[in-house]
Amino acid sequence: MKHNLRQYQIIALNTIYESLKSDPLFLFQGITGCGKTLIICRLINRLFKETDKRFLVLINKMELVNQFVKTFFEQTDITQFDLGVCSASLNQFDISKRVIISTVQTFVNRVDDYSGCDLLILDEAHNASFGTGSQYDIVVGKLRDKVNNVRILGTTSTPHRLGFGYIYGDKHIKGGVNLFEKVGYQIKYEELRQQGYLVNLKGKVAHAESLVADLADVKVNGDYVLDALGEVMSREIHLSTAVQAIHEHCMGYKYIAVFCTTINHAEILKDLLGDEATTIHSQLSPLERQINMESWKSGKTKICTSINILAEGFDYPALDCLVFARPTLSARLFLQAVGRVLRISDGKNHGFLLDLTDNVARFSTDIDNVRVTIPKAVTKKILDDDPLIKLCPICEREVFVSLRICPNCGFEWPVAEILEANHVPELKEVKFKPKEQSPPAWYNVHDMFIEIHESRKNGKFLGRIEFDCGLFKANLWLCFSDFYSGYAVTKAEEKWEMLVGYIPFPESVQEFVECQTLAKPKRILVTTHTEYPDILDYEFEDIPWEQDDLVEDVIEVFDGEPLPF
């Protein structure tokens, strides 16, 4: 295997592995560039070697099949004799092997001949709709008939879909159906940026009155209707603006990707940009796409115009410049596109985003908390149920209706942040970073209480340790394996280790409540920008336990663990 897993990838892998023991459905969200495909390949590799399980990976694009297969052979010990590829575009239809990687469009016509799998993986799960008779509906229904205990793992960078809402839970359009109840695990941009696994993002944006006026006449069906949008963006004023801005602000970068609206728009921009540009779109043959891609990657051409092929699942870490020549109302498309430029690569110290379309103003500069449009019917139901609350579009927290600022994430109502510039190239520079937050602070602990708490939401019991700091009370919530599983328990173990590493983690709430002799910390370090204080660290009068000076390296081992399913 080519790469050792990073620690955050190991944690994600362990969490998924543990959760699949008891949960038949698991949704994994990870920022583009975190290595979701690598994590999934290692999960398959582990289960393949120690079981006789069968695996099916469903993908929605031929290009992503090739990419997944390449990563699979690089990152697993499984040979080509055990891997089957099923994709009409690739002229391959092998569904006889233990591991199958397939496009859903091809597999749906062969599912009746397939013997079944134990683990179904839905790559880019936001593309999978249910309850509508879709291809995903048909495949999942028939696979469940073939194997009663089939596990389903969804992966995505963006767990929402324009015009539908979130792909988990109940925040979606009326009558919509979601396969997943919740996000089981998340890997966020800011976490990986701080660890040096993703680059900083810099940007310049423009707000053009002419574009705003033109877009006012473009019909909307979820997102802008592409034919009409393509006509607008192909007008001379917007084409010349794009060409001028790219030449002035982007040519110092090595690899430039321009996101366009239609094939015609991509072709016109490519021609206007001259010999330094190529294009990739669906009307080219696979060979033409490959030739153009290699021309761009090799440096023969500097600029690549495209539509959606580069926006989802495209993996080229050296990409250092992204140009939005396409307005969108889709937070998912915005995040997928931005994610292409965040990966680390030799000689690359940041990614650059040139936005000519107001997308940044629409979705925010906080990559982990972009504004997602919640369907009006969902918002209306929440307001009808309780007219004294409103729903924060950033963190989904229910907030008292009179508040102007969300106490959880700092979002302000109303949002009217439009960045003004008279014309390109008078662009305004923006910084992509989380909303400013107050630093954590230490507070003395006056008293500490240990008790069992019953969740009003689901009736389950969990542990609560309350720290009385005088001005406020901070709670440490702990989930135990007699009522919870997966990530909730894993996270509780981490919190317990930080507080009382000298006592084994309780196996149940009853064991927990018997721990009344825990040492009370002298003070605690808590966040000050959230609605409820989050405990980050503890300080004791006398440290009640000792830790070894040496910390063993984290390695990928599962010896002795029971199989997850």
Buried (B, 14 or more C-beta within 10 A) or exposed (E): EEEEBBEBBBBBBBBBBBBBBEBBBBBBBBBBBBBBBBBBBBBBBBBBEEBEBBBBBBBBBBBBBBBBBEBBBEBBEBEEEEBBBBBBBBEBBEBEBBBBBBBBBBBBEBBEEBEBBBBBBBBBBBBBBBEEEBBBBBBBEBBBEEBEEBBBBBBBBBBBBBBBBBBBBEBBBEEBEBBBEBBBBBBBBBBBBEEEBBBEBBBBBBBBEEBEEBBEEBEEEEBBEBEBBBBBBBEEEBBEBBBEBBBEBBEEBBBBBBBBBBBBBBBBBBEBBEEBBBBBBEEBEEEEBBBBBEBBBEEEBBBBBBBBBBBBBBBBBBBBBBBBBBBBBBBBBBBBBBBBBBBBBEEBEBBBBBBBBBBBBBBBBBBBBBBBBBBEEBBEEBBEEEEEBBBBBBBBBBBEEEEEEBBBBBBEBEEEEEBEBEBBBEBBEBEBEBBEEEEBEBBEBEEBEBEEBEEEEEEBBBBBBBBBBEEEBBBBBBBBBBBBBBBBBBBBBEBBEEBBEEBEBBEBBEBBBEBEEBBBBEBBBBBEBBEEBBBEEBEBEEEBEEEEEEEEEEEBEBEEEEEBB
